[in-house]
Amino acid sequence: MGCRQRAAKRELMRVTAGSDAHGQPAVVPDPDATAPGRGAHLHPTVECYELAVRRRAFARALRHDGALSTAPVGEYLASRADPQ
C-alpha cells in the first residue's frame, strides 16, 4: 500500500480500521491477520508506513470516510524497530 511493491502475504503486515486508546477512529495493526472487516497490507517498515501516510492511502484502502489516525501503526512499527 505504501511503496506499492508486491510481496508474499506472509511478508506483509495487515492493518484494519478500528479505534485508538481514546476511542477515536484509527488504523490499527493486525499482525495475526485475524481481525474482522476490511484490511489492507503494507510492508512492516517505517519507510513504507511513511509513504502510505504521505499518500493518504489508509482511508482509501480501507474504504473509510473521514479522517483516520495512523499513530497506532506508527507506534507498533517503532516498537518493533527498537532493539530494546
C-alpha positions in Angstrom: 0.0 0.0 0.0 2.8 2.5 0.8 5.5 1.6 -1.6 3.2 -0.3 -4.0 5.6 -3.2 -4.4 4.3 -6.7 -4.5 5.3 -9.2 -1.9 4.1 -12.5 -0.4 1.2 -12.1 2.1 3.4 -13.5 4.9 5.9 -10.7 4.4 3.3 -8.0 4.8 1.5 -6.6 7.8 -2.2 -6.3 7.8 -3.9 -3.2 9.2 -7.6 -2.6 9.8 -9.9 0.3 10.7 -10.6 0.4 14.4 -10.2 2.8 17.3 -7.3 4.1 19.3 -6.9 4.2 23.1 -9.2 7.3 23.2 -11.9 5.7 21.2 -11.2 7.8 18.0 -11.2 6.2 14.6 -7.8 4.9 13.8 -5.8 2.5 11.6 -4.7 -0.4 13.9 -2.1 -3.1 13.2 -3.4 -6.7 12.9 -0.2 -8.8 12.9 -2.1 -12.1 13.3 -4.5 -11.1 10.4 -7.5 -12.3 12.5 -9.5 -9.1 13.0 -12.8 -9.0 11.2 -13.6 -6.5 8.4 -11.7 -4.9 5.6 -7.9 -4.9 5.9 -5.0 -3.6 3.9 -1.4 -4.8 3.7 1.9 -3.0 3.8 5.5 -3.8 4.4 6.3 -3.8 8.1 8.8 -1.0 7.7 8.8 2.6 8.8 9.6 3.8 5.3 6.6 2.0 3.7 4.4 3.3 6.5 5.5 6.9 6.0 4.9 6.6 2.2 1.3 5.4 2.9 0.7 8.3 5.3 2.1 10.8 2.8 -0.2 9.4 0.1 -3.2 9.2 2.4 -3.6 5.6 1.3 -5.0 4.2 4.6 -8.5 5.7 4.3 -8.7 4.9 0.6 -7.6 1.3 1.0 -9.9 0.7 4.0 -12.8 2.5 2.3 -13.3 4.7 5.3 -15.0 8.1 5.0 -13.3 10.8 7.2 -10.0 11.0 8.9 -8.2 8.1 10.5 -5.4 8.4 12.9 -2.4 6.4 11.9 -0.5 6.7 15.2 -1.2 3.2 16.4 0.5 1.7 13.3 3.5 4.1 13.6 3.9 3.2 17.3 3.7 -0.5 16.6 6.4 -0.3 13.9 8.6 1.9 16.0 8.4 -0.6 18.9 9.4 -3.4 16.5 12.3 -1.4 15.2 13.7 -0.6 18.7 16.3 -3.2 19.7 15.4 -2.6 23.4 
